[in-house]
Amino acid sequence: MISFDFLQEAEKITKQNYKEDPDTVALGLQLSMASSLVIEKLLQARGDTVYSMTMDDYVNKITEIGFTKIHEHFCKRIFNGKVEGEEVFQVWYHSDGLILVCDSYNGHRNSAKVLYNWQPTDISSSEFCKCISSGHIYNDPNNSDKDDNSDKDEKIWIGDHDAREALVFKLNRLKKNGKFIKPWVQQPFLWFIDQEQSKEKPIKRGEINKQVISTFSIQIQNMIGKFE
């Protein structure tokens, strides 16, 4: 259901290319809205995360599945150049070796991403592609003589997932088809920066990242490795 391609389904029904037929686009949007409602009800029934969650409900869910808050700061909510309120930015840790970053907007959970190092049981299986989202295969500089395409090598995926919707489902599928690795062999892209801070110059953003990491325990800093 989550991977449902609404435009492809619309094309099957109309026998038209959505890029050339407005009616196919309109049908696709209707299918998208309908499937979103069904997915949300299914995820709620499974006790999983959904797009429409409040920040409080989201925090309760990630705490329930084992995440512990390791950083929090507050920032201004600005709209059309005016300060409208205050938002929270948080970083969470899971003992499996996961880091989750999330923030709020007007009482609701806004963005959320979970980062990890993960070793698939079988990188050549069809399940591998279903499990992953953004990321890359780690290339160990000490194994430069090995064939990168060899199935015998123990490949590690340096990745992340959108953690807003179906977080429990996504993490369970990763666990079923491999194992999380800690300490990390390589950092995924770390972005411990709120919306207001994102407007800073790159060198300043790097300093902010380091400052946030310095608030983590030594054990967690050792787990993620030296900030790159």
C-alpha positions in Angstrom: 0.0 0.0 0.0 2.8 2.4 0.9 4.6 1.9 -2.4 1.3 2.3 -4.4 2.0 4.2 -7.6 -1.2 6.2 -8.1 -0.2 7.7 -11.5 0.8 4.3 -12.9 -2.6 2.9 -11.8 -4.4 5.9 -13.3 -2.6 5.3 -16.6 -3.7 1.6 -16.5 -7.3 2.7 -16.2 -7.3 5.5 -18.8 -4.8 4.0 -21.2 -3.3 7.5 -21.4 0.1 9.1 -20.4 -0.5 11.3 -17.4 2.0 13.8 -18.9 -0.3 14.3 -21.8 -3.7 13.8 -20.3 -5.1 16.1 -17.5 -7.9 13.6 -16.8 -5.3 10.9 -15.9 -3.6 13.3 -13.6 -6.9 14.1 -11.9 -7.7 10.4 -11.5 -4.3 9.8 -10.1 -4.7 12.5 -7.5 -8.1 11.0 -6.4 -6.5 7.6 -6.1 -3.6 9.1 -4.1 -6.0 10.8 -1.6 -8.1 7.6 -1.2 -5.1 5.4 -0.7 -3.6 7.8 1.9 -6.8 7.6 4.0 -6.7 3.8 3.9 -2.9 3.6 4.7 -3.4 5.9 7.7 -6.2 3.8 9.1 -4.2 0.6 8.6 -1.1 2.1 10.3 -3.1 3.4 13.2 -4.6 0.0 13.7 -1.1 -1.5 13.7 0.0 1.1 16.3 2.4 2.7 13.8 3.3 6.3 13.0 1.3 8.4 10.5 1.8 11.8 8.8 -1.0 13.5 10.7 0.3 12.8 14.3 0.7 15.4 16.9 4.2 15.9 18.3 3.1 14.5 21.7 1.6 11.3 20.1 4.8 10.9 18.0 7.0 11.2 21.0 4.9 8.7 22.9 5.2 6.2 20.1 9.0 6.5 19.5 9.5 6.3 23.3 7.3 3.2 23.4 9.5 1.4 20.8 12.8 2.1 22.6 14.1 5.6 21.6 15.6 7.9 24.3 15.8 11.6 23.9 19.5 12.8 23.8 19.1 16.4 22.7 16.4 19.1 22.7 16.3 22.8 21.9 13.6 25.3 21.0 13.4 27.7 18.1 11.1 30.4 16.8 8.3 29.6 14.4 8.5 32.3 11.7 5.8 32.9 9.0 5.9 35.7 6.5 8.7 37.3 8.5 6.8 37.3 11.8 7.4 35.2 14.9 4.3 33.1 15.5 5.4 30.8 18.2 8.0 28.3 19.4 8.9 24.9 18.0 11.0 22.0 19.4 13.9 20.2 17.8 14.9 16.8 19.1 17.4 14.1 18.6 16.7 10.5 19.8 18.8 7.4 20.3 18.0 3.7 20.1 20.2 1.0 21.6 20.2 -0.8 18.2 22.4 2.0 16.9 19.8 4.3 15.5 19.6 8.1 15.6 16.3 9.8 15.0 15.9 13.5 14.3 12.5 15.3 14.4 10.9 18.7 15.0 7.5 20.2 15.5 5.3 22.7 13.7 2.3 24.2 15.5 1.8 21.3 17.8 2.3 18.6 15.1 5.3 16.5 14.2 6.9 18.2 11.2 10.0 16.4 9.8 11.5 13.2 11.1 14.4 11.0 9.9 16.0 7.9 11.3 19.7 7.2 10.5 21.6 3.9 10.8 24.3 1.5 9.5 22.7 -1.8 8.4 24.0 -5.1 7.1 21.6 -7.0 4.9 21.4 -10.8 5.2 21.4 -11.1 1.4 22.2 -8.0 -0.7 21.4 -9.8 -3.9 17.8 -10.6 -2.8 14.7 -8.7 -4.0 14.0 -7.8 -0.3 17.1 -5.7 -0.1 15.7 -3.0 -2.5 12.4 -3.1 -0.6 14.1 -2.4 2.7 16.3 0.5 1.8 15.6 4.2 1.2 18.3 6.9 0.9 21.9 5.9 1.4 24.9 4.0 -0.1 27.0 0.9 0.3 30.0 1.4 2.5 33.3 0.9 0.8 35.9 -0.2 3.3 39.3 1.5 2.4 41.1 -1.4 3.9 39.5 -3.8 1.5 40.3 -2.0 -1.7 41.6 -5.1 -3.4 38.2 -6.9 -3.1 35.7 -7.0 -5.8 33.0 -4.4 -4.9 30.3 -6.6 -6.5 31.3 -9.8 -4.7 28.4 -11.3 -2.8 30.9 -12.8 -0.4 31.9 -9.4 1.0 29.9 -8.3 4.0 28.2 -5.2 2.7 27.0 -2.5 5.0 24.3 0.1 4.0 24.8 3.6 5.3 21.3 4.9 5.2 18.3 6.7 6.5 14.5 6.6 6.2 11.8 9.2 6.4 10.5 8.5 9.9 7.2 10.3 9.7 5.1 7.4 8.4 5.3 3.7 9.1 8.4 3.9 11.2 7.7 0.7 13.1 7.0 -1.2 9.8 10.2 0.1 8.2 12.5 -0.7 11.2 10.9 -4.2 11.6 11.5 -5.0 7.9 15.2 -3.9 8.2 15.6 -6.2 11.3 13.9 -9.1 9.5 16.3 -8.8 6.5 19.5 -7.9 8.2 21.0 -6.4 11.3 21.9 -2.9 12.5 25.6 -2.2 13.0 27.1 -0.4 15.9 29.4 1.4 16.3 28.9 2.9 12.9 31.5 2.2 10.3 30.6 5.4 8.5 28.2 8.3 9.3 25.1 9.0 7.3 24.6 12.7 6.5 24.1 14.3 9.9 21.9 17.4 10.0 21.2 18.4 13.6 20.0 21.8 12.5 16.5 23.4 12.9 14.7 25.5 10.3 15.9 28.8 11.6 19.5 27.6 11.8 19.5 26.3 8.3 19.7 29.8 7.0 23.2 30.2 8.5 26.3 30.0 6.4 27.8 26.5 5.9 30.7 27.0 8.3 28.2 28.1 11.0 26.0 25.1 10.3 29.0 22.9 10.8 29.7 24.5 14.2 26.0 24.0 15.2 26.2 20.3 14.2 29.3 19.8 16.4 27.7 21.7 19.3 24.7 19.4 19.2 26.8 16.3 19.1 28.8 17.5 22.1 25.6 17.3 24.1 25.4 13.5 23.5 26.9 11.1 26.0 30.4 9.9 25.3 29.0 6.4 24.6 26.8 7.7 21.8 29.5 10.0 20.4 31.7 6.9 20.2 28.9 5.0 18.5 28.4 7.5 15.7 32.2 8.2 15.4 34.0 11.5 14.9 31.9 14.1 13.1 32.8 14.3 9.4 
